[in-house]
Amino acid sequence: MEKLSLKKRLLFCVIEYALLGVLWLIFLTCKKNYNDNKLPSYPCEVLFWHNRLAFMCFSYKNYWKKRGRDGKVIISDHKDGEIITRIVRHFDIGAIRGSSSKGAVKALKGAFNELKNGIDVIITPDGPQGPIYSVSDGAVVIAQKKDLEIYALTYEANRFWEFKSWDKMRLPKPFSTINFALSKPFKVNDMTLDEAKEKIKNELFAVANSASFK
């Protein structure tokens, strides 16, 4: 990302702490549930839909830090990605900058290096620009090249706002109940690109269904 001017750095700082404050204020009022699935002791790939980004940091303490794991999320080099990178740092989550639309090679190299160092790679397969509920090639390539187990992650809230963004971002409302859910592991080895994408999509929808309020 290009070097930011002092004015932009100050603006980003204000946005960073304002958003962080809002997220924490909402989270602290909510009832939280986490399912019992666990991440492995070895590096893996974790996927979640872009519209669940807002509260996904709060799952990190339970599914990663609680068990002594570390993970880094692939985040766009765009200015919006800079704000997200700043926010996730407050949760001890690292960033791999780049995406399928910008800096794809850089993101792949970064992901391979982190996996080699024992770090999980976290990806929003339909980010950063969609279309919604699509799966990028990178999510498949990383898993297949490194023979990784994949885990689908989500949260569902019984009350939420849905924004009019391309991804229909969902933000839980204060005093709602939030179900966080991690899937069982699965692999996409020996699948074609299209078959692997369909498998990933189905697993993400399945874990969302398991956490839904029926």
Disulfide bonds with the S-S distance in Angstrom:
none
